[in-house]
């Protein structure tokens, strides 16, 4: 099983690890800072190096507890037991961290204002979307949501995370901003991400430490996905204050 270092430190850009397995899909490490595709957040890219050689990591997935790092085609992988040095593409990771936190801000604002739960979401480098259990998503509401979300971002609220036993996590009032049935029953430990004074939800992704690092958001589209299911699409406004650059 691979230890996922981002769960404790999402700002970790480089690390050393031991190769535990090699397959046609890629290399498995005992520990990694690379984020595997999941929870609506795309995988990291970057490089692995060992013995004077270096390989590009082009895909990362998690399977049965192992994180598999897919290397660029045509390169010979390293050997099991060898120590490798990994470096993630920080520009890509940091933008995804900002976007993920932006979605949590959006989620918190919509829940606070309308009591609506999240029914789905996804993100990319250029834009992101979130679906809500809402009947009405008028232009006035969209404008209000965007304004209030940017107010929270510019407030500079702390973002933190911790891991709790599943039963304890579910005893926290108003914890889950997503449908509880979206969390697999096999999950016994729940990582929760909190935006100070706004939002607390189960999440395994990478986030910034402060909402001010998001910069700002702009709603670029809406869509009805059903009578009680509405979609908001957003993009980041690049006004980063540098808090997370380290």
N, C-alpha and C positions, 0 to 999 in steps of 0.2 A: 504494500500500500504506500502510495506517495504522500508525503507530508506537503500540504499546500501552504507555502509561506505567506501568500498574500492575505490569508485569513487573519494573520496577526499584523502584518506590515504591508499595506498596499503600495507603499512608496519604495519598496525594495527593488532596485534596478538590476543588481547582479548577485550571483551566489555561486557556491561550489557544491557539487553533489556527486554521488556515486551511481554509475550505471548498474541497474539491477536486472534488466532484460532488454533484448533486441528482437524485434519482429519485423515482418514486412510492412507494418504500419509505422514503425519508428522506434524511438528509444524511450525506455522507461527509467526514471530516476528515483532515488530514494527520497528526494526532496526537490521542490521546484518553486520558482517565483513566477513561472509562466501560468497565466490563467487559461484554463480549458473552456471551450465553448460551453455555455450553460446558463440557465436562468435569464435568458434574453440577452446576455452580454457576449460579444464575439471573443474569440481566442486572441491571445497575444502572439506577436511574432518577435523574432530576435535572432540570437546566435548562440551556438554551443561550441566550445573549443577544448581541445585536448591534444597533447603530444605535438604541438606545433601546427596542428590543423584546425580549421574552423569551418563550421557548417551553418547554413541558414535554417532556422526553424520557420516553417511555412504554415503549419497547422498544429493545433494542440487539442486533444480530446481526453475525456476521462471515461475509463471503462473498468468496472469491477474494482474500484478503488485505486487503480493505477492511472497516472497521467502519462499519456503517450505523446511524445514530441516527434512530429513528422518532419523529416529533413528534406531539403531541396532534392529533386531527382538527380540521380547519377553520382551521388557521393557515397563513399564507403563509410559505414558507421563505425564508431569506436567499439571497444570490447567490454563485455560484462566485467564489473569490478573496477573499471578505470574511473578515475576522478575527472570530472569535466567542469569547466567554468561556463556559466550561462549569463547572458546579458539580454534583457528584454528591450524592445523598441519602445523607449520611454515616451516619445511624442504620441505614438498610437495609444499606449496604455493610459497616459494621463488624460487624453481627450475622452476615452471611454469611461474613466473614473468620473470625470466631470459630468458626462452625459448620464451616467447611472445615478449619481446623486441628484441631478436635475429631475429625473423621473420620480425619485422619492419625494422631492419637494412638491412636484405636481400632484402626486398621490396624496400627500398630507393635506395640501390646500383643498383638493376636491372633497376629501373625506370630511375635513373640518367645516366646509361651507355647505355641502350637500348631503353628507352621510353616505356617499357612494363608494362601494368597494371596487377594487380592481379585478377585472376578469381576464386580463392578458396584457402583454407588452413585449416590445423588442427594441433593439437599438443598433445603430451602425455608426460609422465615423461622421457621417454628414447629417443624419437626422435620426429621430427616435419616435416611437409611438406608444401610447398606452390606452387601453380600453377600460371603460368604466360602466358600472351598473347604473346607468342614467337614462331617464326618459327624454329629458329636454337638454339640448346643448345649443341654445340660441346664440346669436352673435354677441348679445350683451353678456351672456354668461362666459363665453370664450374670452372676451376682453377682460372681464373681471378676474377670471382664473389666471390669465397671463400677468396682469398687473400685480395680483397678490403673490404669485409665485416669485416674481422678480423682487418684490418687497422682502420676502424671506431670504432670497439669495443675497441681497445687498445688506441685510441685517448682520450678516456674518455669523450665523449660528453654528455652534460646534456640532460635528458629526462623529459619532463613536460607535463601536461595535463590541459585542461580547457573545460568548457561547453559553447556553443554558440547557439543562435537561428538558426534553420535550414537554413533560407534564408541567414543569415549573414555568416554562415559557408561555404555555397556553392558559395559565392562571392569571397572567398579567392582563388587566382590563384594557380593551381596545388595542391589543397587540397587533392582531393580524389585519392588515389593510388589503390583503388578497384573500381569495376564497380559501378556506382551510383545506379543502379537498385537493388543492393544487400541491400540497406538501405530501410526498409519499409517506405511507405508514411506516416504512422501514427506517425513517429518520428518527433517531433517538436523541440526538443532540441538535439543538436549533441555534444557529447564529442569528443574533438580532442586531439590526442597525438602527440607530436612533439619531434623529435630527432634533436638537434641543428645542423643547417646547412645541413641537409640531407633529412628529411622526415616529413611530416605533413599529418595525415589521421584521418578519423573518426574511433573511437574505444572505446569500453566500458570495456576493460579488465584491468588486473592488470599488472603493469610494474615496473621495477627498475628505480631509479632516475638517473643512469649514465650508459652509455654503458659498462664501464669497469667492472661492476658487472656481465655482461654476461660471462666473462672469455674468451671464444673463441668458434668458430663453426667449424665443419667439414662436408663437403658434403659427404653423405654416399650412395647416389643413385640419379638417374635421370630416368625420364620416359616420353614418349610421350603420351599425352592424346588426341591427335588430330593434325591436320596439323598446327594449330596456338594455341597450348595449351601444354605447357611443365611443368613438375613437377620436383622440387628440394626437396630432402629429406636431412635433416641435423640432427646432434646431437651436444650437448654441449661439449666443452672441459672444464673440471673443473679447471679453473685457477682463481677462484674468489678472489678478493683482499680484501674482507671484508667490502667494503664501505657500503653495505646495512645491515650489521649485527648490529641490534640495539634493 
